[in-house]
C-alpha cells in the first residue's frame, strides 16, 4: 500500500474541514474498508483522539466527505437552475460543463467507484451517496423537465427517465475512466463530451418552435 504523507503539520486542534479533506484523500486512495481512522488522523497531522472530537465513526466521516467534497457542488447546479429560470436549453450545457470540471478532481470519481465497489458490504455508503448526490441531482432535473413539459417545451415521457438521459452518459464515462484509465483510446474527453452531449440531448428532448406551430 502506498504511504500517504501528512498534508498538514501537527497542531493542538484541527479544523473539521481539514480532517474531512484528509479523509477524502485517504478514502480515494485506499477505499473504505481498508481505511482506518488512524490513517486519516496521520494524514491530517493530528492525534486520533483529536479526530474523535469531531467524528464518532468512519461512516460519519464519509458522510461529511460527501457533503463537503461532492454534494456542495450541487449548490452550483441549483443556482444555475434558478438563473436559467427553468430553461433546459440554458441549464443543460452549464450543468454538463460543471460535471466535466468537477470530475477533473480525481478524488471524486475514485469515491464514486468506491461506493459502487463496496456498497454491498457497507450499504450505508450507497444510502449516503444516493441521498446527498444522485437522488438530489435527479430530483432537481426531474422537476425542471416536468416544468418544461408543462410549458410545452419538452417532449412527453417520464420526466425522471428524461433526467437520467441527461446525466447518465457522464456516470458511464466516470466509471469507464476509473475502470480502464484515462489513457484508454476510448476514454472520452469530458469537456468535449459535455459540449457534444448537451447539443445531442437537447435536440432529442426539446420541441422546436416549428413543431409547436404544427401541433397548434
HELIX and SHEET records of a PDB file:
HELIX    1   1 UNK A   16  UNK A   30  1                                  15    
HELIX    2   2 UNK A   37  UNK A   44  1                                   8    
HELIX    3   3 UNK A   48  UNK A   52  1                                   5    
HELIX    4   4 UNK A   58  UNK A   65  1                                   8    
HELIX    5   5 UNK A   66  UNK A   70  3                                   5    
HELIX    6   6 UNK A   71  UNK A   73  5                                   3    
HELIX    7   7 UNK A   74  UNK A   83  1                                  10    
HELIX    8   8 UNK A   88  UNK A  102  1                                  15    
HELIX    9   9 UNK A  106  UNK A  118  1                                  13    
HELIX   10  10 UNK A  123  UNK A  129  1                                   7    
HELIX   11  11 UNK A  130  UNK A  134  3                                   5    
HELIX   12  12 UNK A  135  UNK A  150  1                                  16    
HELIX   13  13 UNK A  159  UNK A  180  1                                  22    
HELIX   14  14 UNK A  190  UNK A  205  1                                  16    
HELIX   15  15 UNK A  209  UNK A  215  1                                   7    
END                                                                             
